Amino acid sequence: MQQSRRHQPKFSWQHILLSYVGSFIGIAVLAYLSVYSSYPLIAAPFGATAVLVFAVPDSPLAQPRNVIGGNTIGALTCVILIYLFGTAPWVMALAVATTIKLMQLTMTVHPPSGAVALIGVLSNADWHFIFTPALGGSIIIVLVTVIFNNLVEGRPYPKHWL
């Protein structure tokens, strides 16, 4: 037990509180924009994106290139595969595996993007899914993260854009 604690990140109470408030604001913005604009700008994988961008914003997996690029790749991949092969269970697996491969090749690895691809196939997504929620929601959560984290001293975000 002691050895596993050594490998886990430790967070200050301030960091925990800021992660809590930031993720609340980020998801609330996406949810309210979805309701009031009638565009689906939020999807379940954005909960995991919020964990990365607000709890571990220094992670390479939480940078704008990864969030926006990875989620867009996941959405584009699933839509193309649905068009070609439908929504059979094997297409779900192919969508996730292909998304991982493409993110690795483009250096845009963002773990929630695998869920974007999976949700897309599960919901029989069409080309609109690429723009809303994947691309639009990703851009909004990155913008909220940039604004929120940079209002707090010692929490610069992003570490890099590209």
N, C-alpha and C positions, 0 to 999 in steps of 0.2 A: 504494500500500500504506500509506504513512504517513497519508494522509488518512482511510482507513477506520478506522485505529486510534483516531483522534481521536473517532470517533462511538461507539466501543464502551466499555461500562462497564469500569472498572478495579476490581478487588477486592483487598483486603488479604489476606494469608495467613490472618489470623485469621478474616476473613469467609468465605473459602473453606473453612477447616476447620469452622467452625460450620455452614455450608450442607451440608457433607458429613455431619456427625454428625446434624444435624437431619433431613435427608431420609432418612437410614438409619433413624432412630428412627420417623419418621412412617410410612414404608412398612412397616417391620417391625410396628408396632402394627396397621396395617390387615390385613396378611397373617396375623399370628397370631390376631387376632380373627376373621378369616374362617375359618381352619382350626378353631379351637376352639369357635366358636359355630355352625358349619355355616350361617352366613349369608354370602353373598358381599358383603363390605364393601369389596372392592378391585376396581378395573378399570384397564385400561391407561392411560386418560387421567389417572389420579391420579399417574402418574410425571411428567407435565407440570405438574400442579398443584403437586407437590413442588418442582419447579424454581422456580416463581413464588413460593410462600410461604416457601421457605427461602433461595433465592439473591437474590431481589429483593422482600423483604417490604414495602418501601415503595411498590411499584407499585400503582396503583389497581386493576389487574387481579388482584392477589393478596389483596385485602381480603375479609373473611368474607362480606359481601353478594354479592360477585362469585363467590366459590367456591361457596357454598351455593346461591345463586339461579341462577347460570349453569348449574351441573351439574343442578339440578332441572329447569330449563327444558329443557335438552337431553334429559333422560330423558322428561319428560312429552310433549314434542314428538314424539319418535320413537315412543313407545307409541301415541299418538293416530293418527299417520300409518300405522303398521303395521296398526292396527285398521281404518282406513278404506281403505287401498290395498295392503296387503301389503308385501313386501320387495323389490320390483323395483329395479333400479339407479337409476331416476329418483327413487324414494322416498328413497334414500340422499342424493341431492343435495338434494331438497326438505327433508329433515330438517335437514341442516346449514344450508342457507340460511334456513330458518324460525327455527332456533335463533339464528342471528346476528341476524336482524331483531328477534326478541323480546327478546334481551339488550340490544340497542341501545335499544329502546323503554323497557325497564325499568331501564336504566343498571346492568346486571349483567354486563357483558362479561367473560368469562373464557375465553380461547382453548381450553383443554382441553375445554370444554363442547361445542364442535363435534365433537370426537372422541367424546364421550359419546353424542351423537345418532347418529353414524355407527356406532359399535360396537353400539348398541341395535338399529338396523335390521339390521346384519350378523348379529346373534345372534337375530333374531326375538324381541326382548324382550317380556315381558308387563308388566302393571301392577306386579308385584313389583320390577321394575328401577328404578322411581321411588324406592322406599324403600331397597332394597339392590341395588346398591351406591350409587346416585347420592346420595340425601339422607343416609343414614346414614354412608357413607364420607366425604362432604364435611364433615359435622359433626365427625366424629372427627379428620380431618386438620387442621381449623381449631383444634380444642381442643388437639391435640398441638402445633401451631404456637404458639398463645398461651402454653402452659406453657413450651415450650422457649425461645422467643425472649425471654420475659420473665424467665427465669432468668439471662439473659446481659445484663450492663450494656451500654447503648447500642444494644440491638436491640428496642425496643418494638414490639409487634404486638398488635393492629392499629393502623393510623393512624386508622381509624374503623370503626364497626360497620355503620352504615347509609349 
